[in-house]
Amino acid sequence: MSTYAYLDHNLVISFAFGRASHLAPEDLGELFVARISPEEFAVTVEAAADLLDAGITAAGRCR
């Protein structure tokens, strides 16, 4: 489960693990919270999308 909220000019991201099969069972039920500027979040998401796209493109060439 994850949620996003805008607070004090920052994006607040909360995340909790809900699968019983999670690799670190001690994390179940814990709530993790991070604050990041909207600009930094956008750059991070765009970089992740570029990496995924490069991986998909590279995988497509290997077939």
PDBQT receptor file of N, H, CA, C and O in Angstrom, charges set to zero:
ATOM      1  N   MET A   1       0.846  -1.167   0.000  1.00  0.00    +0.000 N 
ATOM      2  CA  MET A   1       0.000   0.000   0.000  1.00  0.00    +0.000 C 
ATOM      3  C   MET A   1       0.893   1.232   0.000  1.00  0.00    +0.000 C 
ATOM      4  O   MET A   1       1.865   1.296   0.753  1.00  0.00    +0.000 OA
ATOM      5  N   SER A   2       0.573   2.200  -0.831  1.00  0.00    +0.000 N 
ATOM      6  H   SER A   2      -0.217   2.148  -1.442  1.00  0.00    +0.000 HD
ATOM      7  CA  SER A   2       1.307   3.459  -0.799  1.00  0.00    +0.000 C 
ATOM      8  C   SER A   2       0.331   4.609  -1.028  1.00  0.00    +0.000 C 
ATOM      9  O   SER A   2      -0.690   4.459  -1.698  1.00  0.00    +0.000 OA
ATOM     10  N   THR A   3       0.672   5.754  -0.457  1.00  0.00    +0.000 N 
ATOM     11  H   THR A   3       1.501   5.876   0.088  1.00  0.00    +0.000 HD
ATOM     12  CA  THR A   3      -0.125   6.958  -0.653  1.00  0.00    +0.000 C 
ATOM     13  C   THR A   3       0.821   8.131  -0.871  1.00  0.00    +0.000 C 
ATOM     14  O   THR A   3       1.975   8.113  -0.443  1.00  0.00    +0.000 OA
ATOM     15  N   TYR A   4       0.306   9.142  -1.541  1.00  0.00    +0.000 N 
ATOM     16  H   TYR A   4      -0.631   9.156  -1.888  1.00  0.00    +0.000 HD
ATOM     17  CA  TYR A   4       1.061  10.352  -1.797  1.00  0.00    +0.000 C 
ATOM     18  C   TYR A   4       0.235  11.534  -1.313  1.00  0.00    +0.000 C 
ATOM     19  O   TYR A   4      -0.985  11.557  -1.480  1.00  0.00    +0.000 OA
ATOM     20  N   ALA A   5       0.900  12.514  -0.713  1.00  0.00    +0.000 N 
ATOM     21  H   ALA A   5       1.890  12.495  -0.578  1.00  0.00    +0.000 HD
ATOM     22  CA  ALA A   5       0.210  13.727  -0.278  1.00  0.00    +0.000 C 
ATOM     23  C   ALA A   5       1.164  14.902  -0.440  1.00  0.00    +0.000 C 
ATOM     24  O   ALA A   5       2.382  14.725  -0.418  1.00  0.00    +0.000 OA
ATOM     25  N   TYR A   6       0.622  16.084  -0.599  1.00  0.00    +0.000 N 
ATOM     26  H   TYR A   6      -0.367  16.229  -0.616  1.00  0.00    +0.000 HD
ATOM     27  CA  TYR A   6       1.405  17.293  -0.717  1.00  0.00    +0.000 C 
ATOM     28  C   TYR A   6       1.293  18.035   0.601  1.00  0.00    +0.000 C 
ATOM     29  O   TYR A   6       0.187  18.343   1.046  1.00  0.00    +0.000 OA
ATOM     30  N   LEU A   7       2.444  18.331   1.243  1.00  0.00    +0.000 N 
ATOM     31  H   LEU A   7       3.342  18.081   0.881  1.00  0.00    +0.000 HD
ATOM     32  CA  LEU A   7       2.439  18.979   2.555  1.00  0.00    +0.000 C 
ATOM     33  C   LEU A   7       3.644  19.897   2.665  1.00  0.00    +0.000 C 
ATOM     34  O   LEU A   7       4.776  19.459   2.462  1.00  0.00    +0.000 OA
ATOM     35  N   ASP A   8       3.419  21.146   2.979  1.00  0.00    +0.000 N 
ATOM     36  H   ASP A   8       2.499  21.502   3.144  1.00  0.00    +0.000 HD
ATOM     37  CA  ASP A   8       4.507  22.116   3.177  1.00  0.00    +0.000 C 
ATOM     38  C   ASP A   8       5.488  22.132   2.013  1.00  0.00    +0.000 C 
ATOM     39  O   ASP A   8       6.701  22.105   2.221  1.00  0.00    +0.000 OA
ATOM     40  N   HIS A   9       4.975  22.175   0.804  1.00  0.00    +0.000 N 
ATOM     41  H   HIS A   9       3.990  22.196   0.635  1.00  0.00    +0.000 HD
ATOM     42  CA  HIS A   9       5.787  22.254  -0.420  1.00  0.00    +0.000 C 
ATOM     43  C   HIS A   9       6.619  21.000  -0.674  1.00  0.00    +0.000 C 
ATOM     44  O   HIS A   9       7.583  21.046  -1.438  1.00  0.00    +0.000 OA
ATOM     45  N   ASN A  10       6.266  19.905  -0.058  1.00  0.00    +0.000 N 
ATOM     46  H   ASN A  10       5.482  19.868   0.562  1.00  0.00    +0.000 HD
ATOM     47  CA  ASN A  10       6.932  18.622  -0.280  1.00  0.00    +0.000 C 
ATOM     48  C   ASN A  10       5.897  17.564  -0.626  1.00  0.00    +0.000 C 
ATOM     49  O   ASN A  10       4.721  17.674  -0.279  1.00  0.00    +0.000 OA
ATOM     50  N   LEU A  11       6.368  16.540  -1.316  1.00  0.00    +0.000 N 
ATOM     51  H   LEU A  11       7.324  16.451  -1.598  1.00  0.00    +0.000 HD
ATOM     52  CA  LEU A  11       5.547  15.365  -1.563  1.00  0.00    +0.000 C 
ATOM     53  C   LEU A  11       5.853  14.389  -0.432  1.00  0.00    +0.000 C 
ATOM     54  O   LEU A  11       7.016  14.074  -0.177  1.00  0.00    +0.000 OA
ATOM     55  N   VAL A  12       4.826  13.918   0.235  1.00  0.00    +0.000 N 
ATOM     56  H   VAL A  12       3.882  14.174   0.027  1.00  0.00    +0.000 HD
ATOM     57  CA  VAL A  12       4.983  12.958   1.325  1.00  0.00    +0.000 C 
ATOM     58  C   VAL A  12       4.497  11.606   0.807  1.00  0.00    +0.000 C 
ATOM     59  O   VAL A  12       3.357  11.467   0.366  1.00  0.00    +0.000 OA
ATOM     60  N   ILE A  13       5.377  10.623   0.869  1.00  0.00    +0.000 N 
ATOM     61  H   ILE A  13       6.304  10.735   1.228  1.00  0.00    +0.000 HD
ATOM     62  CA  ILE A  13       5.062   9.285   0.379  1.00  0.00    +0.000 C 
ATOM     63  C   ILE A  13       5.054   8.347   1.580  1.00  0.00    +0.000 C 
ATOM     64  O   ILE A  13       6.024   8.281   2.336  1.00  0.00    +0.000 OA
ATOM     65  N   SER A  14       3.959   7.629   1.746  1.00  0.00    +0.000 N 
ATOM     66  H   SER A  14       3.172   7.683   1.132  1.00  0.00    +0.000 HD
ATOM     67  CA  SER A  14       3.912   6.614   2.809  1.00  0.00    +0.000 C 
ATOM     68  C   SER A  14       3.730   5.254   2.149  1.00  0.00    +0.000 C 
ATOM     69  O   SER A  14       3.049   5.120   1.132  1.00  0.00    +0.000 OA
ATOM     70  N   PHE A  15       4.348   4.263   2.744  1.00  0.00    +0.000 N 
ATOM     71  H   PHE A  15       4.901   4.372   3.570  1.00  0.00    +0.000 HD
ATOM     72  CA  PHE A  15       4.330   2.935   2.159  1.00  0.00    +0.000 C 
ATOM     73  C   PHE A  15       4.327   1.897   3.269  1.00  0.00    +0.000 C 
ATOM     74  O   PHE A  15       5.031   2.040   4.269  1.00  0.00    +0.000 OA
ATOM     75  N   ALA A  16       3.534   0.857   3.088  1.00  0.00    +0.000 N 
ATOM     76  H   ALA A  16       2.962   0.740   2.276  1.00  0.00    +0.000 HD
ATOM     77  CA  ALA A  16       3.499  -0.254   4.037  1.00  0.00    +0.000 C 
ATOM     78  C   ALA A  16       3.467  -1.560   3.255  1.00  0.00    +0.000 C 
ATOM     79  O   ALA A  16       2.814  -1.651   2.215  1.00  0.00    +0.000 OA
ATOM     80  N   PHE A  17       4.165  -2.561   3.753  1.00  0.00    +0.000 N 
ATOM     81  H   PHE A  17       4.695  -2.486   4.598  1.00  0.00    +0.000 HD
ATOM     82  CA  PHE A  17       4.161  -3.878   3.125  1.00  0.00    +0.000 C 
ATOM     83  C   PHE A  17       2.961  -4.658   3.622  1.00  0.00    +0.000 C 
ATOM     84  O   PHE A  17       2.717  -4.734   4.826  1.00  0.00    +0.000 OA
ATOM     85  N   GLY A  18       2.209  -5.239   2.693  1.00  0.00    +0.000 N 
ATOM     86  H   GLY A  18       2.408  -5.177   1.715  1.00  0.00    +0.000 HD
ATOM     87  CA  GLY A  18       1.008  -5.948   3.081  1.00  0.00    +0.000 C 
ATOM     88  C   GLY A  18       0.996  -7.422   2.729  1.00  0.00    +0.000 C 
ATOM     89  O   GLY A  18       0.100  -8.152   3.153  1.00  0.00    +0.000 OA
ATOM     90  N   ARG A  19       1.988  -7.874   1.952  1.00  0.00    +0.000 N 
ATOM     91  H   ARG A  19       2.715  -7.281   1.608  1.00  0.00    +0.000 HD
ATOM     92  CA  ARG A  19       2.013  -9.287   1.552  1.00  0.00    +0.000 C 
ATOM     93  C   ARG A  19       2.654 -10.130   2.650  1.00  0.00    +0.000 C 
ATOM     94  O   ARG A  19       3.726  -9.790   3.151  1.00  0.00    +0.000 OA
ATOM     95  N   ALA A  20       2.021 -11.191   3.012  1.00  0.00    +0.000 N 
ATOM     96  H   ALA A  20       1.150 -11.466   2.605  1.00  0.00    +0.000 HD
ATOM     97  CA  ALA A  20       2.586 -12.092   4.026  1.00  0.00    +0.000 C 
ATOM     98  C   ALA A  20       3.879 -12.729   3.525  1.00  0.00    +0.000 C 
ATOM     99  O   ALA A  20       4.698 -13.179   4.326  1.00  0.00    +0.000 OA
ATOM    100  N   SER A  21       4.067 -12.768   2.202  1.00  0.00    +0.000 N 
ATOM    101  H   SER A  21       3.401 -12.402   1.551  1.00  0.00    +0.000 HD
ATOM    102  CA  SER A  21       5.261 -13.390   1.623  1.00  0.00    +0.000 C 
ATOM    103  C   SER A  21       6.415 -12.401   1.478  1.00  0.00    +0.000 C 
ATOM    104  O   SER A  21       7.415 -12.725   0.838  1.00  0.00    +0.000 OA
ATOM    105  N   HIS A  22       6.304 -11.201   2.056  1.00  0.00    +0.000 N 
ATOM    106  H   HIS A  22       5.491 -10.938   2.576  1.00  0.00    +0.000 HD
ATOM    107  CA  HIS A  22       7.378 -10.204   1.961  1.00  0.00    +0.000 C 
ATOM    108  C   HIS A  22       8.673 -10.778   2.525  1.00  0.00    +0.000 C 
ATOM    109  O   HIS A  22       8.656 -11.507   3.517  1.00  0.00    +0.000 OA
ATOM    110  N   LEU A  23       9.799 -10.444   1.886  1.00  0.00    +0.000 N 
ATOM    111  H   LEU A  23       9.812  -9.851   1.080  1.00  0.00    +0.000 HD
ATOM    112  CA  LEU A  23      11.097 -11.027   2.255  1.00  0.00    +0.000 C 
ATOM    113  C   LEU A  23      11.564 -10.673   3.664  1.00  0.00    +0.000 C 
ATOM    114  O   LEU A  23      12.342 -11.418   4.259  1.00  0.00    +0.000 OA
ATOM    115  N   ALA A  24      11.108  -9.567   4.194  1.00  0.00    +0.000 N 
ATOM    116  H   ALA A  24      10.476  -8.962   3.710  1.00  0.00    +0.000 HD
ATOM    117  CA  ALA A  24      11.493  -9.166   5.549  1.00  0.00    +0.000 C 
ATOM    118  C   ALA A  24      10.228  -9.100   6.406  1.00  0.00    +0.000 C 
ATOM    119  O   ALA A  24       9.636  -8.029   6.542  1.00  0.00    +0.000 OA
ATOM    120  N   PRO A  25       9.809 -10.217   6.981  1.00  0.00    +0.000 N 
ATOM    121  CA  PRO A  25       8.551 -10.253   7.736  1.00  0.00    +0.000 C 
ATOM    122  C   PRO A  25       8.485  -9.218   8.864  1.00  0.00    +0.000 C 
ATOM    123  O   PRO A  25       7.397  -8.792   9.250  1.00  0.00    +0.000 OA
ATOM    124  N   GLU A  26       9.640  -8.814   9.391  1.00  0.00    +0.000 N 
ATOM    125  H   GLU A  26      10.524  -9.160   9.078  1.00  0.00    +0.000 HD
ATOM    126  CA  GLU A  26       9.632  -7.823  10.473  1.00  0.00    +0.000 C 
ATOM    127  C   GLU A  26       9.141  -6.454   9.985  1.00  0.00    +0.000 C 
ATOM    128  O   GLU A  26       8.782  -5.603  10.799  1.00  0.00    +0.000 OA
ATOM    129  N   ASP A  27       9.124  -6.236   8.664  1.00  0.00    +0.000 N 
ATOM    130  H   ASP A  27       9.416  -6.928   8.003  1.00  0.00    +0.000 HD
ATOM    131  CA  ASP A  27       8.632  -4.981   8.106  1.00  0.00    +0.000 C 
ATOM    132  C   ASP A  27       7.110  -4.938   7.999  1.00  0.00    +0.000 C 
ATOM    133  O   ASP A  27       6.539  -3.858   7.843  1.00  0.00    +0.000 OA
ATOM    134  N   LEU A  28       6.439  -6.091   8.081  1.00  0.00    +0.000 N 
ATOM    135  H   LEU A  28       6.903  -6.968   8.207  1.00  0.00    +0.000 HD
ATOM    136  CA  LEU A  28       4.984  -6.117   7.978  1.00  0.00    +0.000 C 
ATOM    137  C   LEU A  28       4.367  -5.279   9.087  1.00  0.00    +0.000 C 
ATOM    138  O   LEU A  28       4.735  -5.406  10.255  1.00  0.00    +0.000 OA
ATOM    139  N   GLY A  29       3.438  -4.434   8.716  1.00  0.00    +0.000 N 
ATOM    140  H   GLY A  29       3.139  -4.331   7.767  1.00  0.00    +0.000 HD
ATOM    141  CA  GLY A  29       2.776  -3.581   9.693  1.00  0.00    +0.000 C 
ATOM    142  C   GLY A  29       3.499  -2.270   9.951  1.00  0.00    +0.000 C 
ATOM    143  O   GLY A  29       2.917  -1.368  10.553  1.00  0.00    +0.000 OA
ATOM    144  N   GLU A  30       4.762  -2.129   9.513  1.00  0.00    +0.000 N 
ATOM    145  H   GLU A  30       5.235  -2.862   9.025  1.00  0.00    +0.000 HD
ATOM    146  CA  GLU A  30       5.495  -0.881   9.678  1.00  0.00    +0.000 C 
ATOM    147  C   GLU A  30       5.037   0.105   8.619  1.00  0.00    +0.000 C 
ATOM    148  O   GLU A  30       4.714  -0.291   7.499  1.00  0.00    +0.000 OA
ATOM    149  N   LEU A  31       5.009   1.366   8.958  1.00  0.00    +0.000 N 
ATOM    150  H   LEU A  31       5.272   1.688   9.867  1.00  0.00    +0.000 HD
ATOM    151  CA  LEU A  31       4.670   2.418   8.019  1.00  0.00    +0.000 C 
ATOM    152  C   LEU A  31       5.930   3.227   7.751  1.00  0.00    +0.000 C 
ATOM    153  O   LEU A  31       6.510   3.802   8.672  1.00  0.00    +0.000 OA
ATOM    154  N   PHE A  32       6.355   3.271   6.498  1.00  0.00    +0.000 N 
ATOM    155  H   PHE A  32       5.884   2.804   5.750  1.00  0.00    +0.000 HD
ATOM    156  CA  PHE A  32       7.543   4.010   6.102  1.00  0.00    +0.000 C 
ATOM    157  C   PHE A  32       7.083   5.312   5.454  1.00  0.00    +0.000 C 
ATOM    158  O   PHE A  32       6.157   5.315   4.643  1.00  0.00    +0.000 OA
ATOM    159  N   VAL A  33       7.732   6.417   5.814  1.00  0.00    +0.000 N 
ATOM    160  H   VAL A  33       8.484   6.415   6.473  1.00  0.00    +0.000 HD
ATOM    161  CA  VAL A  33       7.340   7.730   5.299  1.00  0.00    +0.000 C 
ATOM    162  C   VAL A  33       8.581   8.454   4.791  1.00  0.00    +0.000 C 
ATOM    163  O   VAL A  33       9.628   8.448   5.439  1.00  0.00    +0.000 OA
ATOM    164  N   ALA A  34       8.446   9.082   3.616  1.00  0.00    +0.000 N 
ATOM    165  H   ALA A  34       7.596   9.087   3.090  1.00  0.00    +0.000 HD
ATOM    166  CA  ALA A  34       9.534   9.873   3.046  1.00  0.00    +0.000 C 
ATOM    167  C   ALA A  34       8.971  11.203   2.563  1.00  0.00    +0.000 C 
ATOM    168  O   ALA A  34       7.826  11.285   2.118  1.00  0.00    +0.000 OA
ATOM    169  N   ARG A  35       9.792  12.236   2.657  1.00  0.00    +0.000 N 
ATOM    170  H   ARG A  35      10.722  12.170   3.018  1.00  0.00    +0.000 HD
ATOM    171  CA  ARG A  35       9.429  13.553   2.121  1.00  0.00    +0.000 C 
ATOM    172  C   ARG A  35      10.423  13.886   1.027  1.00  0.00    +0.000 C 
ATOM    173  O   ARG A  35      11.627  13.690   1.198  1.00  0.00    +0.000 OA
ATOM    174  N   ILE A  36       9.931  14.389  -0.098  1.00  0.00    +0.000 N 
ATOM    175  H   ILE A  36       8.954  14.549  -0.237  1.00  0.00    +0.000 HD
ATOM    176  CA  ILE A  36      10.774  14.709  -1.228  1.00  0.00    +0.000 C 
ATOM    177  C   ILE A  36      10.142  15.891  -1.966  1.00  0.00    +0.000 C 
ATOM    178  O   ILE A  36       8.918  16.020  -2.012  1.00  0.00    +0.000 OA
ATOM    179  N   SER A  37      10.975  16.742  -2.535  1.00  0.00    +0.000 N 
ATOM    180  H   SER A  37      11.969  16.638  -2.498  1.00  0.00    +0.000 HD
ATOM    181  CA  SER A  37      10.409  17.872  -3.286  1.00  0.00    +0.000 C 
ATOM    182  C   SER A  37       9.729  17.334  -4.542  1.00  0.00    +0.000 C 
ATOM    183  O   SER A  37      10.169  16.330  -5.102  1.00  0.00    +0.000 OA
ATOM    184  N   PRO A  38       8.666  17.989  -4.986  1.00  0.00    +0.000 N 
ATOM    185  CA  PRO A  38       7.987  17.522  -6.201  1.00  0.00    +0.000 C 
ATOM    186  C   PRO A  38       8.933  17.458  -7.402  1.00  0.00    +0.000 C 
ATOM    187  O   PRO A  38       8.829  16.551  -8.228  1.00  0.00    +0.000 OA
ATOM    188  N   GLU A  39       9.843  18.408  -7.498  1.00  0.00    +0.000 N 
ATOM    189  H   GLU A  39       9.928  19.144  -6.827  1.00  0.00    +0.000 HD
ATOM    190  CA  GLU A  39      10.791  18.417  -8.612  1.00  0.00    +0.000 C 
ATOM    191  C   GLU A  39      11.711  17.198  -8.567  1.00  0.00    +0.000 C 
ATOM    192  O   GLU A  39      11.940  16.551  -9.589  1.00  0.00    +0.000 OA
ATOM    193  N   GLU A  40      12.235  16.890  -7.387  1.00  0.00    +0.000 N 
ATOM    194  H   GLU A  40      12.049  17.417  -6.558  1.00  0.00    +0.000 HD
ATOM    195  CA  GLU A  40      13.127  15.737  -7.243  1.00  0.00    +0.000 C 
ATOM    196  C   GLU A  40      12.369  14.430  -7.508  1.00  0.00    +0.000 C 
ATOM    197  O   GLU A  40      12.919  13.499  -8.095  1.00  0.00    +0.000 OA
ATOM    198  N   PHE A  41      11.120  14.367  -7.077  1.00  0.00    +0.000 N 
ATOM    199  H   PHE A  41      10.673  15.124  -6.600  1.00  0.00    +0.000 HD
ATOM    200  CA  PHE A  41      10.304  13.182  -7.335  1.00  0.00    +0.000 C 
ATOM    201  C   PHE A  41      10.113  12.992  -8.833  1.00  0.00    +0.000 C 
ATOM    202  O   PHE A  41      10.245  11.879  -9.341  1.00  0.00    +0.000 OA
ATOM    203  N   ALA A  42       9.799  14.083  -9.548  1.00  0.00    +0.000 N 
ATOM    204  H   ALA A  42       9.692  14.988  -9.136  1.00  0.00    +0.000 HD
ATOM    205  CA  ALA A  42       9.593  14.000 -10.993  1.00  0.00    +0.000 C 
ATOM    206  C   ALA A  42      10.867  13.533 -11.699  1.00  0.00    +0.000 C 
ATOM    207  O   ALA A  42      10.802  12.699 -12.603  1.00  0.00    +0.000 OA
ATOM    208  N   VAL A  43      12.021  14.062 -11.297  1.00  0.00    +0.000 N 
ATOM    209  H   VAL A  43      12.074  14.739 -10.564  1.00  0.00    +0.000 HD
ATOM    210  CA  VAL A  43      13.294  13.648 -11.892  1.00  0.00    +0.000 C 
ATOM    211  C   VAL A  43      13.558  12.174 -11.614  1.00  0.00    +0.000 C 
ATOM    212  O   VAL A  43      14.010  11.450 -12.502  1.00  0.00    +0.000 OA
ATOM    213  N   THR A  44      13.285  11.723 -10.402  1.00  0.00    +0.000 N 
ATOM    214  H   THR A  44      12.918  12.311  -9.681  1.00  0.00    +0.000 HD
ATOM    215  CA  THR A  44      13.501  10.324 -10.025  1.00  0.00    +0.000 C 
ATOM    216  C   THR A  44      12.606   9.384 -10.827  1.00  0.00    +0.000 C 
ATOM    217  O   THR A  44      13.067   8.356 -11.324  1.00  0.00    +0.000 OA
ATOM    218  N   VAL A  45      11.336   9.734 -10.950  1.00  0.00    +0.000 N 
ATOM    219  H   VAL A  45      10.962  10.569 -10.545  1.00  0.00    +0.000 HD
ATOM    220  CA  VAL A  45      10.400   8.894 -11.702  1.00  0.00    +0.000 C 
ATOM    221  C   VAL A  45      10.783   8.860 -13.184  1.00  0.00    +0.000 C 
ATOM    222  O   VAL A  45      10.726   7.808 -13.820  1.00  0.00    +0.000 OA
ATOM    223  N   GLU A  46      11.170  10.007 -13.726  1.00  0.00    +0.000 N 
ATOM    224  H   GLU A  46      11.217  10.862 -13.209  1.00  0.00    +0.000 HD
ATOM    225  CA  GLU A  46      11.575  10.049 -15.134  1.00  0.00    +0.000 C 
ATOM    226  C   GLU A  46      12.835   9.205 -15.365  1.00  0.00    +0.000 C 
ATOM    227  O   GLU A  46      12.925   8.498 -16.369  1.00  0.00    +0.000 OA
ATOM    228  N   ALA A  47      13.801   9.271 -14.454  1.00  0.00    +0.000 N 
ATOM    229  H   ALA A  47      13.728   9.845 -13.638  1.00  0.00    +0.000 HD
ATOM    230  CA  ALA A  47      15.016   8.470 -14.581  1.00  0.00    +0.000 C 
ATOM    231  C   ALA A  47      14.691   6.979 -14.494  1.00  0.00    +0.000 C 
ATOM    232  O   ALA A  47      15.253   6.176 -15.238  1.00  0.00    +0.000 OA
ATOM    233  N   ALA A  48      13.792   6.613 -13.592  1.00  0.00    +0.000 N 
ATOM    234  H   ALA A  48      13.336   7.266 -12.988  1.00  0.00    +0.000 HD
ATOM    235  CA  ALA A  48      13.392   5.208 -13.468  1.00  0.00    +0.000 C 
ATOM    236  C   ALA A  48      12.698   4.730 -14.742  1.00  0.00    +0.000 C 
ATOM    237  O   ALA A  48      12.941   3.615 -15.204  1.00  0.00    +0.000 OA
ATOM    238  N   ALA A  49      11.842   5.566 -15.304  1.00  0.00    +0.000 N 
ATOM    239  H   ALA A  49      11.644   6.471 -14.928  1.00  0.00    +0.000 HD
ATOM    240  CA  ALA A  49      11.158   5.206 -16.547  1.00  0.00    +0.000 C 
ATOM    241  C   ALA A  49      12.163   5.032 -17.685  1.00  0.00    +0.000 C 
ATOM    242  O   ALA A  49      12.033   4.114 -18.495  1.00  0.00    +0.000 OA
ATOM    243  N   ASP A  50      13.165   5.914 -17.748  1.00  0.00    +0.000 N 
ATOM    244  H   ASP A  50      13.271   6.659 -17.090  1.00  0.00    +0.000 HD
ATOM    245  CA  ASP A  50      14.201   5.798 -18.776  1.00  0.00    +0.000 C 
ATOM    246  C   ASP A  50      14.973   4.492 -18.627  1.00  0.00    +0.000 C 
ATOM    247  O   ASP A  50      15.260   3.825 -19.622  1.00  0.00    +0.000 OA
ATOM    248  N   LEU A  51      15.312   4.119 -17.390  1.00  0.00    +0.000 N 
ATOM    249  H   LEU A  51      15.078   4.660 -16.582  1.00  0.00    +0.000 HD
ATOM    250  CA  LEU A  51      16.030   2.865 -17.151  1.00  0.00    +0.000 C 
ATOM    251  C   LEU A  51      15.178   1.663 -17.528  1.00  0.00    +0.000 C 
ATOM    252  O   LEU A  51      15.675   0.713 -18.133  1.00  0.00    +0.000 OA
ATOM    253  N   LEU A  52      13.897   1.697 -17.175  1.00  0.00    +0.000 N 
ATOM    254  H   LEU A  52      13.493   2.468 -16.684  1.00  0.00    +0.000 HD
ATOM    255  CA  LEU A  52      13.012   0.598 -17.554  1.00  0.00    +0.000 C 
ATOM    256  C   LEU A  52      12.878   0.507 -19.064  1.00  0.00    +0.000 C 
ATOM    257  O   LEU A  52      12.892  -0.588 -19.625  1.00  0.00    +0.000 OA
ATOM    258  N   ASP A  53      12.751   1.641 -19.721  1.00  0.00    +0.000 N 
ATOM    259  H   ASP A  53      12.740   2.531 -19.266  1.00  0.00    +0.000 HD
ATOM    260  CA  ASP A  53      12.643   1.663 -21.172  1.00  0.00    +0.000 C 
ATOM    261  C   ASP A  53      13.919   1.110 -21.812  1.00  0.00    +0.000 C 
ATOM    262  O   ASP A  53      13.848   0.344 -22.773  1.00  0.00    +0.000 OA
ATOM    263  N   ALA A  54      15.070   1.488 -21.291  1.00  0.00    +0.000 N 
ATOM    264  H   ALA A  54      15.129   2.110 -20.510  1.00  0.00    +0.000 HD
ATOM    265  CA  ALA A  54      16.339   0.984 -21.827  1.00  0.00    +0.000 C 
ATOM    266  C   ALA A  54      16.440  -0.519 -21.624  1.00  0.00    +0.000 C 
ATOM    267  O   ALA A  54      16.925  -1.229 -22.505  1.00  0.00    +0.000 OA
ATOM    268  N   GLY A  55      15.991  -1.010 -20.484  1.00  0.00    +0.000 N 
ATOM    269  H   GLY A  55      15.597  -0.433 -19.769  1.00  0.00    +0.000 HD
ATOM    270  CA  GLY A  55      16.019  -2.451 -20.209  1.00  0.00    +0.000 C 
ATOM    271  C   GLY A  55      15.082  -3.209 -21.120  1.00  0.00    +0.000 C 
ATOM    272  O   GLY A  55      15.420  -4.289 -21.606  1.00  0.00    +0.000 OA
ATOM    273  N   ILE A  56      13.917  -2.658 -21.355  1.00  0.00    +0.000 N 
ATOM    274  H   ILE A  56      13.642  -1.780 -20.961  1.00  0.00    +0.000 HD
ATOM    275  CA  ILE A  56      12.943  -3.311 -22.241  1.00  0.00    +0.000 C 
ATOM    276  C   ILE A  56      13.480  -3.312 -23.671  1.00  0.00    +0.000 C 
ATOM    277  O   ILE A  56      13.361  -4.307 -24.386  1.00  0.00    +0.000 OA
ATOM    278  N   THR A  57      14.072  -2.188 -24.082  1.00  0.00    +0.000 N 
ATOM    279  H   THR A  57      14.169  -1.380 -23.502  1.00  0.00    +0.000 HD
ATOM    280  CA  THR A  57      14.642  -2.108 -25.422  1.00  0.00    +0.000 C 
ATOM    281  C   THR A  57      15.785  -3.089 -25.583  1.00  0.00    +0.000 C 
ATOM    282  O   THR A  57      15.877  -3.775 -26.601  1.00  0.00    +0.000 OA
ATOM    283  N   ALA A  58      16.667  -3.163 -24.578  1.00  0.00    +0.000 N 
ATOM    284  H   ALA A  58      16.592  -2.606 -23.751  1.00  0.00    +0.000 HD
ATOM    285  CA  ALA A  58      17.797  -4.086 -24.635  1.00  0.00    +0.000 C 
ATOM    286  C   ALA A  58      17.294  -5.532 -24.659  1.00  0.00    +0.000 C 
ATOM    287  O   ALA A  58      17.820  -6.355 -25.408  1.00  0.00    +0.000 OA
ATOM    288  N   ALA A  59      16.298  -5.839 -23.861  1.00  0.00    +0.000 N 
ATOM    289  H   ALA A  59      15.871  -5.170 -23.253  1.00  0.00    +0.000 HD
ATOM    290  CA  ALA A  59      15.748  -7.195 -23.814  1.00  0.00    +0.000 C 
ATOM    291  C   ALA A  59      15.114  -7.553 -25.153  1.00  0.00    +0.000 C 
ATOM    292  O   ALA A  59      15.200  -8.698 -25.596  1.00  0.00    +0.000 OA
ATOM    293  N   GLY A  60      14.479  -6.580 -25.797  1.00  0.00    +0.000 N 
ATOM    294  H   GLY A  60      14.409  -5.650 -25.438  1.00  0.00    +0.000 HD
ATOM    295  CA  GLY A  60      13.858  -6.823 -27.084  1.00  0.00    +0.000 C 
ATOM    296  C   GLY A  60      14.869  -7.146 -28.167  1.00  0.00    +0.000 C 
ATOM    297  O   GLY A  60      14.568  -7.905 -29.088  1.00  0.00    +0.000 OA
ATOM    298  N   ARG A  61      16.073  -6.577 -28.071  1.00  0.00    +0.000 N 
ATOM    299  H   ARG A  61      16.318  -5.960 -27.323  1.00  0.00    +0.000 HD
ATOM    300  CA  ARG A  61      17.122  -6.835 -29.054  1.00  0.00    +0.000 C 
ATOM    301  C   ARG A  61      17.748  -8.196 -28.879  1.00  0.00    +0.000 C 
ATOM    302  O   ARG A  61      18.332  -8.730 -29.821  1.00  0.00    +0.000 OA
ATOM    303  N   CYS A  62      17.639  -8.778 -27.682  1.00  0.00    +0.000 N 
ATOM    304  H   CYS A  62      17.164  -8.345 -26.916  1.00  0.00    +0.000 HD
ATOM    305  CA  CYS A  62      18.284 -10.059 -27.397  1.00  0.00    +0.000 C 
ATOM    306  C   CYS A  62      17.499 -11.240 -27.949  1.00  0.00    +0.000 C 
ATOM    307  O   CYS A  62      18.031 -12.348 -28.010  1.00  0.00    +0.000 OA
ATOM    308  N   ARG A  63      16.289 -11.040 -28.340  1.00  0.00    +0.000 N 
ATOM    309  H   ARG A  63      15.857 -10.139 -28.290  1.00  0.00    +0.000 HD
ATOM    310  CA  ARG A  63      15.441 -12.149 -28.783  1.00  0.00    +0.000 C 
ATOM    311  C   ARG A  63      15.815 -12.623 -30.157  1.00  0.00    +0.000 C 
ATOM    312  O   ARG A  63      15.199 -13.552 -30.678  1.00  0.00    +0.000 OA
TER     313      ARG A  63
